[in-house]
Amino acid sequence: MSGVLEAGVTTTRESSGRSSRGRTWRRLMAQPVTVAAGAVLVVLFVAGALAPRIAPNPSTVHLGRWVNHAPMLSGWHFLGTDNLGRDMLVRTLYGLHETEQSALLATLLASIVGIALGGIAGYRGGWLDSAIMRLGDMLGVFPAIMLLLIAYTYFLPVTVEKETLIIGFFLWIQVARVVRAEIASLSAREFVQAEFSLGASDRRIFFRHLLPNGSSTIIVAVTSLLGQVIILEATLEFFQVGVPSAVRPTLGNLIGDAQSGSLAYGLGWWTLVVPAGLLILILVCVNLLGDGLAEALRPARPR
């Protein structure tokens, strides 16, 4: 008899989960701005991921009349060249590749650490909760950009691996606070208490009930974190703290080169507009996608 009841409960949960996912998908598709933002991000991220395979060497120099050449609507150098004769379209594609690689890896690391520590703090509570949150508060006392500047300077020379570890270490608390609050709220619900009273293990409760039910809030928090990571990474590269553009072009150091080069070398406007415009487009799309996901994942109001 108990087996039949468990099977019925499982079937009900599965059908409820499918209907919830279907409702979320319909809500998402009903937002054309969110869909467009997601499509633009997919195109940009695919182009960045394929840049090393489809684009020539970003350090290739075109001498003669191609030095500091304005954008052309056809032919060579569609987005112009810099003061050394390097193609801006190629360098921007490589900059997009490096920026998205660093941002995605750092966001993934910060999210994993934040979900793990925030989940433990919210589920266990007590002294463990206080210890984890106080550690996060210590990291949150100073602005993230200040801590990252100090860390970057200490760990020179900066590589992609170091950059990922540094940003992920300082930003995990952003996700941990959200996850902790959500898990603590869900832990007090009747269905979780019922599972606990029936002898379900902590692992089952956490991974089968708490994380799935809190996934909507976690997804929105991770999307918001991605935008913050992109801004921080670009800001640090703009100040020439990370890897120089001659070694590894990113959107941030390309913007920094254009800003300083416009005064020293008389660079054209396109050297600044191209990487800066692409960075702004990415951030706008990430914010629009995050807002759309928050709206689509919001629980349905009872009628």
KAURLIN-V576024 format. One line per field, one symbol per residue. ss: DSSP state (H for helix, E for strand, L for the rest). psi: psi as a letter, one per 30 degrees, with the letter a starting at -180 (. if undefined). A space follows every 50 residues. Layout:
ss = ???
psi = ???
This chain:
ss = LHHHHHHHHHHHHHHHHHHHHHHHHHHHHLLHHHHHHHHHHHHHHHHHHH HHHHLLLLLLLLLHHHLLLLLLLLLLLLLLELLLLLEHHHHHHHHHHHHH HHHHHHHHHHHHHHHHHHHHHHHHLHHHHHHHHHHHHHHHLLLHHHHHHH HHHHLLLLLHHHHHHHHHHHHHHHHHHHHHHHHHHHHLLHHHHHHHHLLL LHHHHHHHHHHHHLHHHHHHHHHHHHHHHHHHHHHHHHLLLLLLLLLLLL HHHHHHHHHHHHHHLLLLLHHHHHHHHHHHHHHHHHHHHHHHHHHHLLLL LLL
psi = eeeeeeeeeeeeeeeeeeeeeeeeeeeeffjeeeeeeeeeeeeeeeeeef efefkakfgkkjabffkhklkkflbkiegalaffgkkeeeeeeeeeeeee eeeeeeeeeeeeeeeeeeeeeeeeabeeeeeeeeeeeeffelkeeeeeee eeeegkkkleeeeeeeeeefgffeeeeeeeeeeeeeffleeeeeeeffgk leeeeeffeeeefgeeeeeeeeeeeeeeeeeeeeeeeeghebklffejkl eefeeeeeeeffeefhllfffeeeeeeeeeeeeeeeeeeeeeeeeefkkk kk.
